[in-house]
Amino acid sequence: MTTFAYLRVSTIDQNTDKNKLDILNFTQHKKLGSIEFVEEQISGKTNFRDRKLGKLLNTMQKGDILIVPELSRLARSVTQILEVIDITKQKGVILYSLKENFSNDEQSITSTVTSTIFALVAQIERELISLRTREALQAKKSSGIKLGRPKGKGKSKLDKHKNDIYKLIDLKVPKTVIARQYSTSVANLHRFLKVNKTQTS
């Protein structure tokens, strides 16, 4: 059994010292032994499979432990966070997230998404939206790119999230949760799905 801690920051001026201390205290309390830190400076917009996290998940074995300071460090989208959680569960890797007091070391997560994850989604999404907003504002400030929903008849602000929405539908995430995640109404989500002829359940 090997214990890893994954720490990701988006900018040079972000400090991981407090996260390291919190993780060290946690491992000592849990008596998990020595810990190997995996750190990188990269935007959460980059797919987790293309980061050190993806390589780490590929090499981890059953019984290994992965600790993160918070679930939003795994990715900037709920879809990818759910994928990471599912991968750890399938591989028999124990995942701990300190901020949410979350562990997958319980019989509460299946290959799809269970009520435990539904409860976490609402908790995670507020912070993810805040993080994405700050990054978008910073990008606008530095490059002058205008933000906002696409203009023009027939276009939907959900169009650019189509693939993620399909994945969440396949994972049977409630439509109320999906609507909140993308700042729209349930009725508008239903219209979007109808227009795109998405198979729902």
Number of C-alpha atoms within 10 A of each C-alpha: 12 16 20 19 22 22 21 24 16 14 10 8 7 10 11 14 9 10 17 17 11 15 22 17 12 15 17 13 10 9 9 14 12 12 17 11 14 13 14 13 14 14 17 20 12 11 15 21 14 9 17 18 20 14 12 15 17 13 7 19 15 14 13 16 21 23 22 22 23 18 25 21 19 25 22 23 19 22 18 19 19 19 18 21 22 19 15 22 20 13 15 17 24 19 22 23 20 17 12 13 9 16 15 19 15 8 7 12 17 10 12 14 19 14 11 12 18 14 11 14 19 15 13 19 20 12 14 20 16 11 14 15 12 12 15 15 15 12 14 13 11 9 9 10 11 11 10 7 12 13 9 7 6 6 10 15 15 20 13 11 11 14 12 16 23 16 14 21 18 14 16 15 20 12 18 13 17 22 18 14 19 15 12 14 14 15 12 13 19 15 12 17 18 12 9 11 9 13 10 12 7
